[in-house]
Amino acid sequence: MSTIPSIKLSELTSQIQQVIDGAFGHKTFWIIADITNYTYKPQSNYHYFELVEKDKTAAKILAKVAGRAWGNASLNISNFEKATGQKFKNDINVLIQVSVQYNPSFGLQLNLLDIDTNFTLGLFEQQRKETLERLLRENQAFIKKAGDGYITRNSELALNQVIQRIAVISSDTSAGFQDFKHTLEHNPFDYKFHIDDYFALVQGDGNAKQFLARIIEVFESQKPYDALVIIRGGGAQTDFLIFDNYELNRAIAKFPIPVITGIGHQKNETIADLMAHTSTKTPTKAAEFIIAHNRAFEDNLIATQKMILIKTYQMINHHKDRLVRLNQITINTTRNLLHEHHKNIMNLSGMVLTNPRIIISNRRKDLSNLQLNLQSYSKLYLLNKTAHIAHFQSVMRIMSPQNILNKGFAIIKVDGKIAGNADQIEVGTELTVRLANSEIKTIVKSKSAYDENEFNL
């Protein structure tokens, strides 16, 4: 039986350790990787995880190495979380400084030495940039770039001259919300405000849908709000990721009521600040902006009032001399008019006293003349009318039927009726002939015409 040359596993791992320590023992490397299988042991302050690089076009893992951090590295992780607001957890992409270590008992490991906060913040900024580009690309009707800023349909709305009816979206436990209300309610000018609360979670991108639902609720309320105020207190930068959400900011950009933000950040603006009508740094600043807006309106009213008073005073002074002259002219003219009318009244008074006597005397003379005329003319009138009556009596006697009969004329009757012409009389007709003193009954034997000239004068 032949003997195969061999060594112990520990000898091999010792050689591997020597090679790795010789190649990497004093070197450090900055690597980009995703964190997976993360656990933290608080009693020992140890962090255990795996560093993974994935194929961007597939789910394939290109590389995977175990990693750990302790001591100063744990402190660096804590500083990273404070600076970025991002928890060190699974599925985050990080830029870390590592050293390579091989332990025969635990295998190959990468020891985390430091972590770059700027890299993670840069990822946030890249996401923010991509969201802004998408907002511009897909909503050209109501979002436009203007220099370093943005013009939205909401930013172009005109604020009402006085802001009183306010809808507020905030967390119900937010100290910033309480600061906002306290500042409004205790303003030095005693302005009154009507505030409606629409509470929502205001951190974490995962709560953006709930926040958007509150914006829609404000719109569907149909209440005549002067402004929608979005407020949040301070926090880490990742706490504000909700205000970089695409759908949320699209709704703010086209919201029909002016949106005022009071998000408690002191560094970069959120996208919500860029899409809103007015952005302020804190909830208190948002309240102060509203108070200052209302105060500006009041100041304008007071200034207008003062200007009117000054202009009125100037006009009065300018026209003072003219008013004095007009006043003097009015007094003199009034005095002259009164004097003239007094003379006219005195003249009328004299005429009233004398004219009735003259008129009465003249009327008496007229009546006396009229009486004499009536006495003389009435006698002549009666004589004249008596002669007329005698004439008519003579005519009536001449024209009386009896007088005519006495002159030899006769009246012919047919059946008791006077016959005016011969058309009604035929041969054989019985006639009654009325003479002056008698009537004769006769019968017609013949009938002939005559020339009607016998009685012509």
Kinemage of the C-alpha trace (Angstrom):
@kinemage 1
@onewidth
@group {chain A} dominant
@subgroup {mainchain}
@vectorlist {calphas} color= white
{ca met a 1} P 0.000 0.000 0.000
{ca ser a 2} L 1.482 3.299 -1.152
{ca thr a 3} L 1.440 6.364 1.051
{ca ile a 4} L -0.107 9.631 -0.502
{ca pro a 5} L 1.629 12.820 0.636
{ca ser a 6} L -0.794 14.893 2.796
{ca ile a 7} L -0.973 17.669 5.362
{ca lys a 8} L -3.419 18.586 8.061
{ca leu a 9} L -6.265 21.043 7.325
{ca ser a 10} L -4.900 23.429 9.913
{ca glu a 11} L -1.580 23.431 8.115
{ca leu a 12} L -3.300 24.323 4.854
{ca thr a 13} L -5.426 27.038 6.425
{ca ser a 14} L -2.310 28.362 8.126
{ca gln a 15} L -0.583 28.623 4.746
{ca ile a 16} L -3.694 30.340 3.297
{ca gln a 17} L -3.666 32.752 6.221
{ca gln a 18} L -0.011 33.528 5.656
{ca val a 19} L -0.599 34.200 1.963
{ca ile a 20} L -3.622 36.403 2.601
{ca asp a 21} L -1.926 38.252 5.428
{ca gly a 22} L 1.092 38.748 3.228
{ca ala a 23} L -0.996 40.075 0.348
{ca phe a 24} L -3.665 42.030 2.264
{ca gly a 25} L -2.429 42.329 5.838
{ca his a 26} L -1.769 46.092 5.779
{ca lys a 27} L -4.147 47.126 3.010
{ca thr a 28} L -7.651 48.596 3.142
{ca phe a 29} L -10.189 48.838 0.347
{ca trp a 30} L -13.263 51.004 -0.328
{ca ile a 31} L -15.964 48.771 -1.792
{ca ile a 32} L -19.594 49.219 -2.869
{ca ala a 33} L -21.918 46.411 -1.827
{ca asp a 34} L -25.395 45.579 -0.511
{ca ile a 35} L -25.943 44.537 3.108
{ca thr a 36} L -27.716 41.178 3.708
{ca asn a 37} L -28.201 38.756 6.628
{ca tyr a 38} L -27.570 41.599 9.070
{ca thr a 39} L -27.628 40.975 12.835
{ca tyr a 40} L -26.517 43.118 15.739
{ca lys a 41} L -25.347 41.928 19.161
{ca pro a 42} L -25.863 44.924 21.524
{ca gln a 43} L -24.227 43.175 24.508
{ca ser a 44} L -20.940 42.912 22.606
{ca asn a 45} L -21.605 45.819 20.198
{ca tyr a 46} L -20.846 43.527 17.240
{ca his a 47} L -22.428 43.800 13.804
{ca tyr a 48} L -22.571 40.692 11.598
{ca phe a 49} L -23.620 40.785 7.953
{ca glu a 50} L -22.818 39.673 4.450
{ca leu a 51} L -21.614 41.916 1.651
{ca val a 52} L -23.194 41.065 -1.676
{ca glu a 53} L -22.812 42.331 -5.225
{ca lys a 54} L -25.714 41.503 -7.539
{ca asp a 55} L -26.008 41.535 -11.304
{ca lys a 56} L -28.094 44.639 -12.169
{ca thr a 57} L -29.810 42.853 -15.059
{ca ala a 58} L -30.596 39.634 -13.174
{ca ala a 59} L -30.957 38.223 -9.708
{ca lys a 60} L -27.592 36.520 -9.963
{ca ile a 61} L -25.108 37.080 -7.130
{ca leu a 62} L -21.694 38.017 -8.480
{ca ala a 63} L -19.839 38.002 -5.157
{ca lys a 64} L -20.581 37.399 -1.473
{ca val a 65} L -18.292 37.742 1.546
{ca ala a 66} L -19.020 37.676 5.275
{ca gly a 67} L -18.417 40.917 7.122
{ca arg a 68} L -18.341 42.222 10.676
{ca ala a 69} L -17.810 45.452 12.591
{ca trp a 70} L -16.974 46.238 16.203
{ca gly a 71} L -15.240 48.869 18.314
{ca asn a 72} L -14.583 52.076 16.342
{ca ala a 73} L -16.365 50.579 13.327
{ca ser a 74} L -19.562 50.274 15.392
{ca leu a 75} L -19.177 53.931 16.332
{ca asn a 76} L -18.771 54.811 12.650
{ca ile a 77} L -21.981 52.901 11.840
{ca ser a 78} L -23.810 54.867 14.566
{ca asn a 79} L -22.467 58.156 13.157
{ca phe a 80} L -23.597 57.076 9.690
{ca glu a 81} L -27.165 56.487 10.941
{ca lys a 82} L -27.260 59.890 12.640
{ca ala a 83} L -25.877 61.751 9.631
{ca thr a 84} L -28.079 60.139 6.992
{ca gly a 85} L -31.132 59.152 8.993
{ca gln a 86} L -30.704 55.769 7.314
{ca lys a 87} L -30.601 52.667 9.502
{ca phe a 88} L -27.764 50.223 8.861
{ca lys a 89} L -29.916 47.286 7.784
{ca asn a 90} L -30.546 44.746 5.065
{ca asp a 91} L -30.896 45.771 1.413
{ca ile a 92} L -29.103 49.103 1.605
{ca asn a 93} L -26.309 49.962 -0.793
{ca val a 94} L -23.225 51.367 0.950
{ca leu a 95} L -19.671 52.475 0.308
{ca ile a 96} L -17.498 51.043 3.104
{ca gln a 97} L -13.827 50.750 3.933
{ca val a 98} L -12.762 47.177 4.739
{ca ser a 99} L -9.701 45.140 5.538
{ca val a 100} L -9.267 41.519 4.461
{ca gln a 101} L -8.840 38.886 7.179
{ca tyr a 102} L -8.628 35.128 7.026
{ca asn a 103} L -9.201 33.076 10.157
{ca pro a 104} L -8.691 29.299 10.007
{ca ser a 105} L -11.741 28.824 12.241
{ca phe a 106} L -14.152 31.329 10.605
{ca gly a 107} L -12.838 31.570 7.075
{ca leu a 108} L -12.510 34.697 4.902
{ca gln a 109} L -14.015 37.872 6.373
{ca leu a 110} L -14.074 41.578 5.603
{ca asn a 111} L -13.755 43.815 8.632
{ca leu a 112} L -15.700 47.104 8.285
{ca leu a 113} L -13.499 50.027 9.252
{ca asp a 114} L -15.491 53.071 8.039
{ca ile a 115} L -18.616 53.925 6.069
{ca asp a 116} L -19.048 56.864 3.664
{ca thr a 117} L -22.128 58.922 4.554
{ca asn a 118} L -21.792 61.084 1.432
{ca phe a 119} L -22.235 58.061 -0.816
{ca thr a 120} L -25.585 57.205 0.777
{ca leu a 121} L -26.660 60.844 0.787
{ca gly a 122} L -25.654 60.963 -2.863
{ca leu a 123} L -27.973 58.053 -3.589
{ca phe a 124} L -30.802 60.003 -1.961
{ca glu a 125} L -29.894 63.034 -4.052
{ca gln a 126} L -29.803 60.919 -7.222
{ca gln a 127} L -33.250 59.552 -6.462
{ca arg a 128} L -34.431 63.116 -5.829
{ca lys a 129} L -32.983 64.275 -9.160
{ca glu a 130} L -34.665 61.406 -11.019
{ca thr a 131} L -38.015 62.244 -9.376
{ca leu a 132} L -37.709 65.908 -10.399
{ca glu a 133} L -36.864 64.937 -13.970
{ca arg a 134} L -39.871 62.617 -14.093
{ca leu a 135} L -42.156 65.317 -12.725
{ca leu a 136} L -41.008 67.688 -15.467
{ca arg a 137} L -41.171 65.059 -18.184
{ca glu a 138} L -44.624 63.658 -17.404
{ca asn a 139} L -46.430 66.812 -16.201
{ca gln a 140} L -45.492 69.563 -18.631
{ca ala a 141} L -48.995 71.085 -18.414
{ca phe a 142} L -48.508 72.264 -14.824
{ca ile a 143} L -44.804 71.893 -13.901
{ca lys a 144} L -42.018 73.899 -15.581
{ca lys a 145} L -38.373 74.619 -14.804
{ca ala a 146} L -37.448 78.289 -14.321
{ca gly a 147} L -33.740 78.824 -13.708
{ca asp a 148} L -32.876 76.989 -10.502
{ca gly a 149} L -36.518 76.864 -9.424
{ca tyr a 150} L -39.807 75.461 -10.590
{ca ile a 151} L -43.118 77.008 -11.641
{ca thr a 152} L -46.192 74.927 -10.880
{ca arg a 153} L -49.892 75.506 -11.197
{ca asn a 154} L -49.998 75.767 -7.409
{ca ser a 155} L -47.170 78.318 -7.189
{ca glu a 156} L -48.978 80.527 -9.725
{ca leu a 157} L -52.138 80.719 -7.605
{ca ala a 158} L -52.818 84.059 -5.923
{ca leu a 159} L -53.034 83.982 -2.148
{ca asn a 160} L -56.226 85.449 -0.752
{ca gln a 161} L -55.625 88.868 0.766
{ca val a 162} L -56.386 87.416 4.194
{ca ile a 163} L -55.630 83.790 5.177
{ca gln a 164} L -58.061 82.539 7.826
{ca arg a 165} L -59.485 79.141 6.791
{ca ile a 166} L -56.582 76.660 6.906
{ca ala a 167} L -56.331 72.905 6.306
{ca val a 168} L -53.296 71.324 8.003
{ca ile a 169} L -51.733 67.941 7.214
{ca ser a 170} L -49.415 66.805 9.991
{ca ser a 171} L -48.805 64.070 12.510
{ca asp a 172} L -51.144 64.229 15.509
{ca thr a 173} L -48.140 63.743 17.806
{ca ser a 174} L -45.932 66.307 16.086
{ca ala a 175} L -44.463 69.011 18.306
{ca gly a 176} L -44.165 71.086 15.145
{ca phe a 177} L -47.948 70.981 14.712
{ca gln a 178} L -48.439 72.247 18.251
{ca asp a 179} L -45.882 75.017 17.622
{ca phe a 180} L -47.779 75.985 14.462
{ca lys a 181} L -51.143 76.217 16.235
{ca his a 182} L -49.668 78.010 19.258
{ca thr a 183} L -48.005 80.625 17.047
{ca leu a 184} L -51.255 81.313 15.158
{ca glu a 185} L -53.503 81.348 18.227
{ca his a 186} L -51.213 83.681 20.219
{ca asn a 187} L -50.303 86.117 17.462
{ca pro a 188} L -49.707 89.696 18.683
{ca phe a 189} L -52.380 91.161 16.364
{ca asp a 190} L -55.248 89.023 17.704
{ca tyr a 191} L -56.020 87.585 14.253
{ca lys a 192} L -58.518 84.715 14.313
{ca phe a 193} L -57.954 81.488 12.365
{ca his a 194} L -60.119 78.463 11.554
{ca ile a 195} L -57.927 75.348 11.416
{ca asp a 196} L -59.035 71.872 10.255
{ca asp a 197} L -56.689 68.971 11.088
{ca tyr a 198} L -55.973 66.153 8.630
{ca phe a 199} L -53.603 63.857 10.506
{ca ala a 200} L -51.228 61.427 8.780
{ca leu a 201} L -47.833 59.798 9.266
{ca val a 202} L -45.290 62.254 7.899
{ca gln a 203} L -42.116 60.232 7.623
{ca gly a 204} L -40.992 57.251 5.580
{ca asp a 205} L -41.609 56.929 1.862
{ca gly a 206} L -43.930 54.003 2.575
{ca asn a 207} L -46.501 56.373 4.120
{ca ala a 208} L -46.758 58.533 1.006
{ca lys a 209} L -50.049 56.896 -0.075
{ca gln a 210} L -51.691 57.752 3.249
{ca phe a 211} L -50.400 61.314 2.994
{ca leu a 212} L -51.721 61.591 -0.576
{ca ala a 213} L -55.116 60.337 0.631
{ca arg a 214} L -55.244 63.247 3.102
{ca ile a 215} L -54.544 65.743 0.302
{ca ile a 216} L -57.406 64.215 -1.724
{ca glu a 217} L -59.624 64.398 1.388
{ca val a 218} L -58.947 68.149 1.678
{ca phe a 219} L -59.877 68.609 -1.985
{ca glu a 220} L -63.064 66.527 -1.759
{ca ser a 221} L -64.242 68.388 1.366
{ca gln a 222} L -65.154 71.302 -0.955
{ca lys a 223} L -64.477 73.691 1.934
{ca pro a 224} L -63.298 77.187 0.903
{ca tyr a 225} L -59.822 76.933 2.444
{ca asp a 226} L -57.450 79.863 1.955
{ca ala a 227} L -54.424 77.560 2.182
{ca leu a 228} L -53.305 73.970 2.724
{ca val a 229} L -50.374 73.811 5.173
{ca ile a 230} L -48.064 70.778 5.278
{ca ile a 231} L -45.901 70.721 8.401
{ca arg a 232} L -43.439 68.412 10.114
{ca gly a 233} L -40.890 68.836 12.873
{ca gly a 234} L -37.168 68.191 12.525
{ca gly a 235} L -35.482 64.839 11.996
{ca ala a 236} L -32.910 62.924 10.040
{ca gln a 237} L -32.712 63.404 6.303
{ca thr a 238} L -34.338 60.049 5.520
{ca asp a 239} L -37.337 61.132 7.608
{ca phe a 240} L -38.101 63.591 4.821
{ca leu a 241} L -38.051 61.058 1.965
{ca ile a 242} L -41.869 61.047 2.006
{ca phe a 243} L -41.750 64.644 0.744
{ca asp a 244} L -39.725 63.534 -2.299
{ca asn a 245} L -42.390 61.025 -3.416
{ca tyr a 246} L -43.459 61.401 -7.054
{ca glu a 247} L -47.247 60.943 -6.682
{ca leu a 248} L -47.371 63.182 -3.624
{ca asn a 249} L -45.540 66.028 -5.329
{ca arg a 250} L -47.551 65.679 -8.524
{ca ala a 251} L -50.696 66.254 -6.428
{ca ile a 252} L -49.145 69.283 -4.686
{ca ala a 253} L -48.055 70.845 -7.996
{ca lys a 254} L -51.590 70.870 -9.424
{ca phe a 255} L -53.543 71.369 -6.163
{ca pro a 256} L -56.135 74.179 -6.619
{ca ile a 257} L -55.524 75.725 -3.173
{ca pro a 258} L -52.173 77.412 -2.336
{ca val a 259} L -49.919 74.951 -0.462
{ca ile a 260} L -47.575 76.263 2.259
{ca thr a 261} L -44.888 73.908 3.563
{ca gly a 262} L -43.308 74.147 6.993
{ca ile a 263} L -41.059 71.104 6.986
{ca gly a 264} L -38.461 71.241 9.737
{ca his a 265} L -35.318 70.716 7.718
{ca gln a 266} L -32.392 73.078 7.826
{ca lys a 267} L -30.363 71.837 4.827
{ca asn a 268} L -31.678 70.826 1.413
{ca glu a 269} L -35.158 71.596 0.194
{ca thr a 270} L -37.563 68.714 -0.313
{ca ile a 271} L -39.324 68.341 -3.648
{ca ala a 272} L -42.558 69.282 -1.869
{ca asp a 273} L -41.004 72.685 -1.087
{ca leu a 274} L -40.267 73.155 -4.801
{ca met a 275} L -43.759 72.160 -5.959
{ca ala a 276} L -45.676 74.171 -3.315
{ca his a 277} L -46.820 77.779 -3.488
{ca thr a 278} L -44.632 78.864 -0.548
{ca ser a 279} L -42.000 76.950 1.444
{ca thr a 280} L -40.766 77.771 4.933
{ca lys a 281} L -38.131 76.029 7.068
{ca thr a 282} L -40.218 75.112 10.120
{ca pro a 283} L -43.864 74.884 11.242
{ca thr a 284} L -43.353 78.034 13.305
{ca lys a 285} L -42.021 79.853 10.242
{ca ala a 286} L -45.105 78.744 8.286
{ca ala a 287} L -47.355 80.266 10.953
{ca glu a 288} L -45.269 83.448 11.006
{ca phe a 289} L -45.542 83.699 7.221
{ca ile a 290} L -49.365 83.540 7.414
{ca ile a 291} L -49.446 86.152 10.185
{ca ala a 292} L -47.072 88.412 8.230
{ca his a 293} L -49.220 88.000 5.098
{ca asn a 294} L -52.335 89.113 6.982
{ca arg a 295} L -50.398 91.920 8.661
{ca ala a 296} L -49.256 93.174 5.251
{ca phe a 297} L -52.901 93.411 4.188
{ca glu a 298} L -53.775 95.340 7.357
{ca asp a 299} L -50.766 97.628 6.873
{ca asn a 300} L -51.901 98.338 3.313
{ca leu a 301} L -55.360 99.249 4.583
{ca ile a 302} L -53.903 101.537 7.240
{ca ala a 303} L -51.538 103.108 4.701
{ca thr a 304} L -54.457 103.648 2.303
{ca gln a 305} L -56.483 105.224 5.097
{ca lys a 306} L -53.608 107.567 5.982
{ca met a 307} L -53.100 108.463 2.336
{ca ile a 308} L -56.809 109.319 1.992
{ca leu a 309} L -56.619 111.523 5.092
{ca ile a 310} L -53.470 113.265 3.832
{ca lys a 311} L -54.936 113.787 0.355
{ca thr a 312} L -58.155 115.116 1.883
{ca tyr a 313} L -56.222 117.531 4.105
{ca gln a 314} L -54.137 118.671 1.115
{ca met a 315} L -57.240 119.202 -0.979
{ca ile a 316} L -58.903 121.159 1.816
{ca asn a 317} L -55.856 123.415 2.196
{ca his a 318} L -55.546 123.790 -1.551
{ca his a 319} L -59.158 124.862 -1.872
{ca lys a 320} L -59.366 126.749 1.406
{ca asp a 321} L -58.969 130.254 -0.123
{ca arg a 322} L -61.423 129.406 -2.848
{ca leu a 323} L -63.877 128.126 -0.257
{ca val a 324} L -63.462 131.393 1.702
{ca arg a 325} L -64.141 133.426 -1.456
{ca leu a 326} L -67.104 131.254 -2.348
{ca asn a 327} L -68.383 131.618 1.199
{ca gln a 328} L -68.119 135.451 1.014
{ca ile a 329} L -69.748 135.509 -2.426
{ca thr a 330} L -72.528 133.302 -1.103
{ca ile a 331} L -73.096 135.631 1.869
{ca asn a 332} L -73.117 138.793 -0.292
{ca thr a 333} L -75.273 137.249 -2.995
{ca thr a 334} L -77.713 135.974 -0.402
{ca arg a 335} L -77.906 139.412 1.215
{ca asn a 336} L -78.522 141.109 -2.150
{ca leu a 337} L -81.149 138.571 -3.098
{ca leu a 338} L -82.915 139.014 0.213
{ca his a 339} L -82.831 142.814 -0.176
{ca glu a 340} L -84.169 142.606 -3.734
{ca his a 341} L -86.920 140.238 -2.745
{ca his a 342} L -87.790 142.445 0.220
{ca lys a 343} L -88.299 145.401 -2.161
{ca asn a 344} L -90.422 143.262 -4.458
{ca ile a 345} L -92.518 142.080 -1.550
{ca met a 346} L -93.041 145.688 -0.361
{ca asn a 347} L -94.097 146.753 -3.870
{ca leu a 348} L -96.451 143.799 -4.113
{ca ser a 349} L -97.819 144.670 -0.691
{ca gly a 350} L -98.623 148.222 -1.848
{ca met a 351} L -100.209 146.904 -4.994
{ca val a 352} L -102.254 144.414 -2.991
{ca leu a 353} L -103.546 147.241 -0.832
{ca thr a 354} L -104.419 149.701 -3.691
{ca asn a 355} L -105.238 147.596 -6.739
{ca pro a 356} L -108.323 145.855 -5.281
{ca arg a 357} L -110.013 149.236 -4.695
{ca ile a 358} L -109.353 150.384 -8.254
{ca ile a 359} L -110.486 147.033 -9.647
{ca ile a 360} L -113.689 147.066 -7.576
{ca ser a 361} L -114.480 150.663 -8.674
{ca asn a 362} L -113.937 149.792 -12.329
{ca arg a 363} L -116.093 146.681 -12.006
{ca arg a 364} L -118.890 148.737 -10.458
{ca lys a 365} L -118.791 151.178 -13.373
{ca asp a 366} L -118.850 148.248 -15.799
{ca leu a 367} L -121.842 146.751 -14.024
{ca ser a 368} L -123.702 150.088 -14.076
{ca asn a 369} L -123.085 150.507 -17.829
{ca leu a 370} L -124.112 146.929 -18.404
{ca gln a 371} L -127.333 147.472 -16.465
{ca leu a 372} L -128.216 150.581 -18.546
{ca asn a 373} L -127.428 148.738 -21.766
{ca leu a 374} L -129.592 145.817 -20.710
{ca gln a 375} L -132.497 148.142 -19.925
{ca ser a 376} L -132.306 149.958 -23.282
{ca tyr a 377} L -131.403 147.060 -25.519
{ca ser a 378} L -133.905 144.673 -23.955
{ca lys a 379} L -136.825 146.934 -25.063
{ca leu a 380} L -135.498 147.078 -28.626
{ca tyr a 381} L -134.901 143.356 -28.593
{ca leu a 382} L -138.450 142.639 -27.424
{ca leu a 383} L -139.953 144.927 -30.095
{ca asn a 384} L -137.859 143.288 -32.775
{ca lys a 385} L -138.843 139.807 -31.684
{ca thr a 386} L -142.578 140.850 -31.495
{ca ala a 387} L -142.441 141.957 -35.159
{ca his a 388} L -140.843 138.600 -36.087
{ca ile a 389} L -143.581 136.710 -34.267
{ca ala a 390} L -146.321 138.768 -36.077
{ca his a 391} L -144.690 137.971 -39.429
{ca phe a 392} L -144.600 134.247 -38.680
{ca gln a 393} L -148.249 134.365 -37.541
{ca ser a 394} L -149.248 135.988 -40.878
{ca val a 395} L -147.294 133.325 -42.832
{ca met a 396} L -148.933 130.583 -40.818
{ca arg a 397} L -152.416 131.973 -41.540
{ca ile a 398} L -151.679 132.186 -45.271
{ca met a 399} L -150.325 128.670 -45.354
{ca ser a 400} L -153.078 127.077 -43.271
{ca pro a 401} L -155.000 124.286 -45.140
{ca gln a 402} L -158.366 125.971 -44.552
{ca asn a 403} L -157.169 129.188 -46.169
{ca ile a 404} L -155.928 127.229 -49.150
{ca leu a 405} L -159.276 125.421 -49.454
{ca asn a 406} L -161.060 128.777 -49.264
{ca lys a 407} L -159.135 129.822 -52.373
{ca gly a 408} L -160.749 127.047 -54.392
{ca phe a 409} L -158.288 124.200 -53.887
{ca ala a 410} L -159.453 120.737 -52.904
{ca ile a 411} L -158.022 117.733 -51.084
{ca ile a 412} L -158.471 114.330 -52.747
{ca lys a 413} L -158.565 111.229 -50.585
{ca val a 414} L -158.451 107.589 -51.577
{ca asp a 415} L -159.701 105.218 -48.924
{ca gly a 416} L -159.527 108.012 -46.336
{ca lys a 417} L -155.933 108.903 -47.187
{ca ile a 418} L -154.777 112.060 -48.964
{ca ala a 419} L -153.500 111.285 -52.450
{ca gly a 420} L -150.415 113.293 -53.328
{ca asn a 421} L -150.166 112.089 -56.953
{ca ala a 422} L -152.277 110.250 -59.530
{ca asp a 423} L -150.205 107.112 -59.547
{ca gln a 424} L -152.453 105.580 -56.894
{ca ile a 425} L -155.664 106.492 -58.742
{ca glu a 426} L -157.071 104.305 -61.482
{ca val a 427} L -160.264 104.651 -63.558
{ca gly a 428} L -163.221 103.504 -61.470
{ca thr a 429} L -161.533 104.427 -58.175
{ca glu a 430} L -163.860 106.052 -55.650
{ca leu a 431} L -162.548 109.421 -54.483
{ca thr a 432} L -163.457 111.764 -51.640
{ca val a 433} L -163.061 115.412 -52.609
{ca arg a 434} L -162.647 117.757 -49.634
{ca leu a 435} L -163.669 121.376 -50.330
{ca ala a 436} L -163.725 124.370 -47.994
{ca asn a 437} L -167.205 123.622 -46.627
{ca ser a 438} L -168.121 120.110 -47.887
{ca glu a 439} L -166.982 116.672 -49.093
{ca ile a 440} L -167.969 115.066 -52.409
{ca lys a 441} L -167.841 111.324 -53.170
{ca thr a 442} L -167.129 110.611 -56.843
{ca ile a 443} L -165.810 107.899 -59.157
{ca val a 444} L -163.014 108.417 -61.691
{ca lys a 445} L -164.261 108.019 -65.261
{ca ser a 446} L -161.030 108.922 -67.039
{ca lys a 447} L -157.355 109.784 -66.336
{ca ser a 448} L -155.009 111.923 -68.474
{ca ala a 449} L -151.717 113.778 -68.035
{ca tyr a 450} L -151.173 117.543 -68.259
{ca asp a 451} L -148.103 119.687 -68.831
{ca glu a 452} L -147.838 120.968 -65.211
{ca asn a 453} L -147.383 124.583 -66.317
{ca glu a 454} L -150.717 125.893 -65.164
{ca phe a 455} L -149.543 127.079 -61.752
{ca asn a 456} L -146.127 128.350 -62.719
{ca leu a 457} L -145.662 131.966 -61.664
